[in-house]
Every structure is written in C-alpha cells, then in structure tokens.
Amino acid sequence: GNKIAEVFYTEKCFEKFSDIVSKISKISEKSFVINEKISKLISDTDTPQGIFCICELPENTTFDMNSSDRIVLLENIQNPSNLGSILRTCDALGIKTIAVSQGSCDVYNSKVLRGSMGAVFRLNICFFENTAKFIRELQEEKGFKIYATVPHDDSLILGTTDFKGKCGIILGNEGNGLTQDAIDECFGKITIPMNKQSESLNVSVAAGISIWEMINRGGNLYG
C-alpha cells in the first residue's frame, strides 16, 4: 500500500520476474532499466535481486490505545536485525500494535525491512520519546498491565504469569537492557528461566518466547 516514486531494475530481473516488475512499473511514477554493475553498486547485499524502489515513508501512526488489548514496547533497540526479527514475530503471532522508542534504530533501515519480511508495512507502529511517561499513560489511562522483561531473580517466571486482560511487554537495549525508569513504571517484572551459566538471551529470541506466552496464556492466540 505504499506509494512508489521510482523503480530501478535490471533486464535479468525483468526476465525472471516479469509479472512482478511490470506491476510495480505501472504503479510507479518513474521506472528505469539499469545494468548489473549499477545494481551491485547501489545494493547493500552481495547478491541483489536486481530491483530497487524508492518509496514514500508511511505516515507515522498514532497509537489508538482503545483498539488493542496487546502491545509490545521496544526501548532503545539498536541492532536492525533484532528489530526486524521482533517485528516479524509480532506479525506472525498476531500482535498488531508496536511502540518503538525514539532511541531505537530506524524501523525503515534496510536490514530491518529485510528482517521483518514485510511486517513493517502490516503493523501499526507508533513512536514514543519518554518511556516512563508512555507506560504510565498505558496503565493509568487505558488499563494496560505492562511487564518489564528482565534477567532478574526477583521477577515472575514467564511461564507462570497471568496475561489476562489488556497487557503488554517491554524489551530493552541489547547491551544495557531496560532503563530503570521504565522498569519502575511497569506493573511487574518477568523473566525467562535459564541455565545459570547463561546470563541472558538475544533480545529477539527473548521477544519471541515472551510474545508467545503473552498471547497463548492470555487466550488470544493469533489475535
């Protein structure tokens, strides 16, 4: 549903994907045929498919807090591959609304787009500046229970957490985790039990496990 301003493609790409390239060319304002050398120069992958589009950015969505009973918050996620994977998981498991802090990497980064497998364009993604304030609004004004995902021994074990009603989880930075202000505002803290020799999980893996539990135990699998 995004507006395509310009499309660039190679002859080899057109021969292989003529139907798709033709459809894109028809809805694009401009289209150009390029050679293989230019394709490799403008691509950030080693083996480009030979087609590139310049698209208008979607308008920033405003989170309608009355339209969803599940939400995933992301604070200061820096690795675009992690962010892409998390968005893909949310899309697959029926989470429709994602809130991303301004300190996170760009959701339209090329690695995020590839990692999300198109989920970026199907999800309602909104952005927030102050994490503590945003959590407070969700809980006090809209009745959500937000759980901080942390590797702390004093936290609720994820598999025993009751995710009934309007609830969400928040995941933090790969190296530093969640800010203390964010943790302090949350309804509770949850943790994934692990082998004592392991300090933590990759944030995208932790997100997948946590989202599955939140959806499954909340009786709302796949939305």
C-alpha positions, -999 to +999 in steps of 0.1 A: +000+000+000+030+023+000+034+049-028+063+040-051+081+070-066+107+053-086+117+018-096+151+006-109+155-029-123+179-049-145+170-068-176+179-100-159+155-093-131+127-085-156+133-118-175+130-137-142+102-117-125+084-100-155+049-101-139+060-085-107+083-059-123+055-050-148+030-044-120+055-023-100+064-003-130+028+005-138+021+020-103+055+037-100+058+074-111+091+066-129+109+035-139+144+029-151+163-001-166+199-004-151+228-026-158+242-053-135+272-031-125+249-003-112+227-028-095+257-040-074+268-005-067+235+007-052+228-025-033+239-032+002+237-070-003+262-092-021+237-109-044+210-083-052+178-094-069+181-066-093+151-044-084+151-013-062+122+010-053+122+045-038+090+047-017+073+074+003+076+068+040+043+058+056+028+085+078+037+080+115+008+062+131-007+073+163-014+045+187-051+042+194-050+028+229-086+017+227-082-005+197-059-032+210-055-053+241-020-065+234+011-043+228+048-048+226+071-019+236+107-016+224+132+007+242+165+016+226+168-015+203+200-008+183+205-038+161+184-036+130+184-074+125+170-078+160+143-052+154+133-068+121+131-102+137+109-089+165+085-072+141+083-104+121+075-124+152+048-098+163+032-101+129+033-139+129+017-142+164-010-116+159+004-086+178-009-057+158+005-027+177+042-020+184+055+011+202+092+019+195+112+044+214+129+073+196+162+060+207+159+028+187+173+022+152+152+033+122+123+009+115+128+016+078+165+007+079+172-018+050+182-046+074+150-040+094+129-042+063+145-075+052+145-090+086+108-082+091+098-098+058+073-071+051+059-069+086+069-032+089+041-024+063+015-046+080+019-035+117+006-004+134+039+011+146+040+042+167+068+060+184+074+075+219+100+097+234+097+092+272+094+056+281+082+060+317+056+085+307+043+063+279+040+033+302+022+054+328-003+066+302-010+030+291-015+018+326-033+047+344-054+059+315-060+029+294-060+000+318-030-019+305-006-040+326+029-037+312+055-062+322+093-055+321+113-083+306+145-086+328+170-112+337+164-107+375+159-134+401+132-114+419+109-114+388+079-135+379+087-167+360+073-161+325+055-195+323+035-186+354+025-151+345-012-143+341-017-123+309-054-119+312-069-086+301-051-057+285-014-062+288+019-058+271+056-064+275+086-041+271+120-052+259+152-031+262+186-024+247+208-054+237+237-044+260+221-024+288+186-038+290+157-016+301+162+017+318+155+017+355+128+044+350+110+020+326+112-009+350+099+012+379+068+022+360+058-013+349+031-034+366+055-062+371+088-079+360+090-112+341+120-133+334+127-164+313+142-192+334+176-202+320+206-223+328+226-205+355+257-204+333+238-183+307+234-146+316+208-136+290+192-143+257+194-124+224+166-098+226+148-111+195+148-146+209+135-133+243+109-114+225+096-145+206+093-165+238+077-137+257+052-128+230+042-164+226+035-167+263+016-134+264-007-144+235-011-181+244-017-177+282-040-147+275-063-169+255-058-148+224-035-168+201-031-153+167-052-123+176 
